[in-house]
Amino acid sequence: MKTRSRGKRIGLILVAITLLFFSYMTWIERSLLINKNISVSVKGDGNHKLRIVQFSDTHIGDFFEVEQLKKVVDKINKQSPDLVFFTGDLFDIMEEYEKIDGVMMRHEKLDEVMMELSKIEATMGKFAVMGNRDYQRGVDFFKEKMAMGGFTILEDESVQLSYEGETISIFGLSGLMMDYSKANKTVGEINEDHINLLLMHEPDLMNACISYPIDLAFAGHSHGGQVLVPFVGPIITTNYCEDYFKGKYTLENARNTTFYVSSGIGNTKVPFRLGNIPEIVTFDIAF
């Protein structure tokens, strides 16, 4: 009898642990939001500072609502960034946030999302690249909507900014079809005297640019696996994240490029997150 009673208690404990585990994975972790700080030194004497905040993969939809986006905006603004970078996949399914035959498919309007994005404050500008989900209505549509939020989309394009006597070049790569030839063309005229920053959605696009003088590069897409089981690895894997998967990399090239792959903020396909607390990332660059 004692053995049977002990076995029943162990069974109940295991059931309770399993329920707690799934509750944490389903509701708790994905509702959290952390800020990671990374310091990087590039050329110069280090007397000047540039602060960049990256956020990625919000996947606004069934598992991430506009109310949660407001918390992201507040957390970004608390960092007082000079630049803000978004590295793709704003919506999970963009059509759900549009008016069809005069009826809203969801309570939140697409323009409401852009209004929240417009509240992000950055003294030097806000820039973004498109993720695979952002092409649902075409490049022009997404550019127009993101402009309402104050973001400039860099689709195989670059911009130059002046700051503290230096030129900062920001390059953005198209994530559609993983076109390495376009990536090479975009960064082909890079100036090694500039501080060069590169944005992309799919991390493996970095392979097309590794030989160029890039100081920092930023990507998303992988969600860090979304569910990362200790000693096992990711349960959910995504294409184009084979060489660069999660977190900070220091590349073995002439510039020792710092490359960061964000685990993102939202969820896709399933409501689970484990070992990948939603994040924004603050980079303090000394030059």
C-alpha positions in Angstrom: 0.0 0.0 0.0 2.8 2.4 0.9 4.5 1.7 -2.4 1.3 2.4 -4.3 0.6 5.6 -2.3 4.2 6.8 -3.0 3.8 6.1 -6.7 0.6 8.0 -6.8 2.2 11.0 -5.1 5.1 10.9 -7.5 2.7 10.7 -10.4 0.7 13.7 -9.1 4.0 15.7 -8.7 5.0 14.9 -12.2 1.6 16.0 -13.5 1.9 19.2 -11.6 5.4 19.9 -12.9 4.2 19.3 -16.4 1.3 21.6 -16.1 3.5 24.3 -14.6 6.0 23.8 -17.4 3.4 24.2 -20.1 1.8 27.2 -18.3 5.1 28.9 -18.2 5.8 28.1 -21.8 2.4 29.1 -23.0 1.5 32.2 -21.0 4.3 33.5 -18.9 7.5 33.6 -20.9 6.0 35.0 -24.0 4.4 37.9 -21.9 7.8 39.0 -20.6 10.1 41.6 -22.1 13.7 42.2 -21.4 16.3 44.6 -22.6 19.8 43.3 -23.4 22.7 45.7 -23.4 25.7 45.2 -25.7 28.7 47.5 -25.8 30.8 47.7 -29.0 33.9 49.7 -29.9 34.6 50.6 -33.5 37.2 52.9 -35.0 38.3 56.0 -33.2 39.3 56.9 -29.7 36.0 56.0 -28.0 35.1 59.5 -26.9 31.8 59.4 -28.8 28.8 57.2 -28.2 26.0 56.1 -30.4 23.0 54.2 -29.0 21.0 51.8 -31.2 17.9 49.8 -30.1 17.0 46.8 -32.2 13.6 45.0 -32.1 12.4 42.2 -34.3 9.7 39.7 -35.2 6.7 41.1 -33.3 4.3 38.9 -35.4 1.3 40.9 -34.3 -1.7 38.6 -34.5 -3.2 35.8 -32.4 -0.3 35.6 -29.9 0.8 39.2 -29.8 -1.7 42.1 -29.5 -1.4 45.9 -29.9 -1.5 46.3 -26.1 1.7 44.3 -25.9 3.3 46.4 -28.6 2.7 49.5 -26.4 4.9 47.9 -23.8 7.6 47.4 -26.4 7.4 51.1 -27.4 7.7 52.2 -23.8 10.7 50.0 -23.2 12.5 51.3 -26.3 11.9 54.9 -25.4 13.3 54.4 -21.9 16.6 53.6 -23.6 16.8 57.0 -25.2 18.1 55.7 -28.5 19.8 57.7 -31.3 18.7 55.1 -33.8 16.0 52.4 -33.8 16.2 49.3 -36.1 13.4 46.9 -36.8 14.5 43.7 -38.5 11.3 42.4 -39.9 8.0 40.4 -39.5 5.8 43.1 -38.0 2.5 41.1 -38.5 1.9 37.4 -38.5 -0.9 37.7 -41.1 -1.3 41.3 -42.2 -4.6 40.8 -44.0 -6.3 40.2 -40.6 -5.6 43.9 -39.7 -7.3 45.4 -42.7 -10.9 46.4 -43.5 -12.6 44.0 -45.9 -16.0 45.0 -47.3 -16.2 47.6 -44.5 -15.8 45.1 -41.7 -12.7 45.0 -39.5 -11.3 41.4 -39.3 -9.8 42.2 -35.9 -10.4 44.8 -33.3 -7.0 46.4 -33.8 -6.6 48.4 -37.0 -3.4 48.3 -39.0 -3.2 52.1 -38.7 -3.4 51.8 -34.9 -0.3 49.7 -35.0 1.5 52.3 -37.1 0.3 55.0 -34.6 2.0 53.0 -31.8 5.2 52.7 -33.9 5.1 56.5 -34.4 5.5 57.0 -30.7 9.0 55.4 -30.8 11.5 58.2 -30.3 15.0 58.2 -31.9 17.0 61.3 -32.3 18.6 60.2 -35.6 15.9 58.1 -37.2 14.1 54.8 -37.4 15.0 52.2 -40.1 13.7 48.8 -40.9 14.0 45.9 -43.3 11.1 43.6 -44.4 10.7 40.1 -43.1 9.2 37.3 -45.1 5.8 38.0 -43.6 5.9 41.7 -44.5 5.7 41.0 -48.3 2.1 39.8 -48.1 0.8 43.0 -49.6 3.9 44.1 -51.5 6.9 46.4 -50.9 5.1 49.7 -51.7 2.2 48.9 -49.4 4.5 48.1 -46.5 6.7 51.1 -47.1 3.7 53.3 -47.1 2.4 51.9 -43.8 5.7 51.9 -42.0 6.2 55.6 -43.1 3.1 56.3 -41.0 5.1 55.0 -38.0 8.1 57.1 -38.9 10.2 54.2 -40.3 12.2 54.2 -43.4 12.3 50.8 -45.2 15.7 49.9 -46.7 15.0 47.4 -49.4 18.4 46.7 -50.9 19.2 50.4 -50.2 21.4 52.5 -48.0 21.4 55.9 -46.3 24.2 58.0 -44.9 24.0 60.1 -41.7 26.5 62.5 -40.2 27.1 62.2 -36.5 29.9 63.6 -34.3 32.1 64.2 -37.4 31.7 60.6 -38.7 29.6 59.3 -41.6 27.3 56.4 -40.6 26.1 54.3 -43.5 23.1 52.1 -42.9 22.5 49.3 -45.4 19.3 47.2 -45.6 18.9 43.9 -47.5 15.8 42.4 -49.0 14.9 39.1 -47.4 12.8 37.9 -50.3 14.3 34.8 -52.0 17.7 35.2 -50.2 19.2 36.9 -53.2 23.0 37.0 -52.6 23.6 38.9 -55.8 21.4 41.8 -54.6 23.1 41.7 -51.3 26.5 42.0 -52.9 25.2 44.9 -55.1 23.8 46.7 -52.1 27.0 46.7 -50.1 29.3 46.7 -53.1 30.0 50.4 -52.9 30.6 50.4 -49.2 33.1 53.0 -47.9 35.6 51.5 -45.4 36.1 55.0 -43.8 32.5 55.1 -42.6 30.9 53.4 -39.7 28.9 50.7 -41.5 25.8 49.1 -40.2 23.9 46.3 -41.9 20.3 45.2 -41.5 18.7 42.0 -42.7 15.9 39.7 -41.7 17.3 36.2 -42.5 20.7 35.8 -40.7 22.3 33.6 -43.3 22.4 36.5 -45.7 25.4 37.6 -43.7 27.4 35.0 -45.6 27.1 37.2 -48.7 28.5 40.2 -46.9 31.2 38.8 -44.6 34.1 40.1 -46.6 32.9 43.7 -46.5 34.0 46.3 -43.9 30.8 46.2 -41.8 31.1 47.2 -38.1 27.7 45.9 -36.9 25.0 43.7 -38.5 21.5 43.0 -37.2 19.1 40.2 -38.0 16.0 38.4 -36.7 13.8 35.6 -38.2 15.0 32.7 -36.1 13.1 33.5 -32.9 16.0 31.7 -31.3 14.1 28.5 -32.0 11.1 29.9 -30.1 11.1 26.8 -27.9 14.7 26.0 -26.9 14.9 22.9 -24.7 18.0 22.6 -22.5 20.5 20.0 -23.7 18.2 19.3 -26.7 18.0 22.5 -28.7 15.2 24.2 -30.7 11.9 22.4 -31.3 11.0 24.9 -34.0 13.5 25.6 -36.7 13.4 28.1 -39.5 15.1 28.2 -42.9 18.1 30.5 -43.5 19.2 30.4 -39.8 21.6 27.5 -40.2 24.9 29.4 -39.8 23.7 32.2 -37.4 21.0 31.2 -35.1 20.8 33.3 -31.9 22.6 36.0 -30.0 25.9 37.8 -30.6 28.6 36.7 -33.0 32.0 38.2 -33.6 33.0 37.4 -37.2 36.4 36.4 -38.3 37.0 39.1 -40.8 39.1 42.3 -41.1 36.6 44.4 -39.3 35.7 41.8 -36.6 32.1 42.5 -37.4 29.7 42.2 -34.5 26.6 40.4 -35.7 23.5 40.1 -33.5 20.6 37.7 -34.3 17.6 38.7 -32.2 15.3 36.1 -30.7 12.5 38.6 -31.4 9.3 39.4 -29.5 6.3 37.6 -30.9 5.3 34.1 -31.8 4.3 32.3 -34.9 2.3 29.1 -35.5 2.2 28.2 -31.8 1.9 30.2 -28.5 4.9 28.7 -26.9 8.2 30.3 -25.9 10.9 28.7 -23.8 14.5 29.8 -23.3 13.8 32.8 -25.6 12.3 35.6 -23.5 11.1 38.4 -25.8 13.7 41.0 -26.1 14.8 44.4 -27.3 18.6 44.9 -27.6 20.4 48.1 -26.8 23.8 48.7 -28.5 26.2 51.3 -27.1 28.8 52.0 -29.8 32.0 53.8 -28.9 34.0 55.4 -31.7 
